[in-house]
Amino acid sequence: MHREVIHLHRAAPAKPAEGGTCNGCGVCCALETCPVARLRFLRIAGPCPALEWSAAESRYRCGLLLRPAHYVGALPRVAESAARRLLARWISAGSGCDCAAEISPERPR
């Protein structure tokens, strides 16, 4: 059994069951990068450099979707809306949890 340690914010929501509604737990993006991030950052293993913590929402968000110009660069402001729609489609945003990882929280010492 392969075990990997990932570090997430203490206030992050618990990972939903695979197929459940995404709640911004951050587990999938902390483990590996999505196809879009693989092209942009040239890495497969996580954490994704675009994984952003939202303190206001107490959840993780995709920086590529929130601020595409920040991560893609040379993207005109007028193209951001179209880029968000395209990126959301490419990463299947909003279609539910596709992360099969089993999570066991760190035990207090």
C-alpha positions in Angstrom: 0.0 0.0 0.0 1.5 3.3 -1.1 1.3 6.0 1.6 2.0 9.7 0.9 1.9 12.6 3.4 0.2 15.8 2.2 -0.2 19.0 4.3 -3.5 20.8 4.2 -4.9 23.7 6.2 -6.4 22.6 9.5 -9.7 24.3 8.6 -10.0 22.5 5.3 -13.2 20.4 5.0 -12.9 16.6 5.1 -12.5 14.9 1.8 -15.9 13.9 0.3 -16.5 10.3 -0.9 -15.4 9.7 -4.5 -18.2 10.8 -6.7 -19.6 13.2 -4.1 -19.8 17.0 -4.5 -16.5 18.8 -4.4 -16.2 20.8 -1.2 -12.7 22.3 -1.7 -10.8 19.9 0.6 -7.7 20.2 -1.6 -6.7 16.6 -1.4 -6.7 15.9 -5.1 -4.6 19.0 -6.0 -2.2 18.3 -3.1 -1.6 14.8 -4.4 -1.2 15.5 -8.2 -1.7 18.2 -10.8 -4.6 18.2 -13.2 -4.0 18.0 -17.0 -4.0 21.7 -17.3 -1.6 22.3 -14.5 0.7 19.5 -15.9 1.0 21.6 -19.1 1.4 24.9 -17.3 3.8 23.9 -14.5 5.4 20.8 -16.2 4.9 18.6 -13.2 2.7 15.6 -12.4 3.1 15.3 -8.6 1.5 17.7 -6.3 0.9 20.0 -4.7 -0.3 22.0 -7.5 1.3 25.5 -7.5 -2.1 27.0 -8.3 -3.8 25.5 -5.2 -5.0 28.4 -3.2 -6.4 28.5 0.3 -9.5 30.8 0.8 -9.6 31.9 4.4 -13.0 33.6 3.7 -14.5 30.4 2.5 -12.4 27.9 4.6 -11.7 25.9 1.5 -9.2 25.4 -1.3 -9.8 26.9 -4.7 -8.1 26.5 -8.1 -6.0 29.5 -8.8 -6.0 28.7 -12.5 -9.8 29.2 -12.5 -9.8 32.2 -10.1 -6.9 34.1 -11.6 -5.9 32.7 -14.9 -3.9 35.7 -16.0 -1.8 35.4 -12.8 -0.8 31.8 -13.6 -0.9 31.7 -17.4 0.7 35.1 -18.0 0.4 37.2 -21.2 -3.3 36.6 -21.0 -5.3 39.7 -21.8 -7.9 40.7 -19.3 -10.6 40.5 -21.9 -9.7 36.8 -22.4 -10.0 35.8 -18.7 -13.7 34.9 -18.8 -13.2 32.6 -21.8 -10.1 31.1 -20.3 -12.0 30.3 -17.1 -14.8 28.5 -19.0 -12.3 26.6 -21.1 -10.1 25.6 -18.0 -13.2 24.6 -16.0 -14.2 22.3 -18.9 -10.7 20.8 -19.2 -10.4 20.0 -15.5 -14.1 19.0 -15.2 -14.7 21.5 -12.5 -18.1 21.1 -10.8 -18.5 17.4 -11.8 -17.7 16.0 -8.3 -14.9 14.4 -6.5 -12.8 12.1 -8.7 -10.1 11.5 -6.1 -9.9 7.8 -4.9 -7.3 8.5 -2.2 -8.1 7.3 1.3 -7.3 9.9 3.9 -6.3 9.4 7.5 -5.8 12.6 9.5 -2.6 13.2 11.3 -2.9 12.1 14.9 -2.1 14.7 17.6 1.2 14.1 19.3 
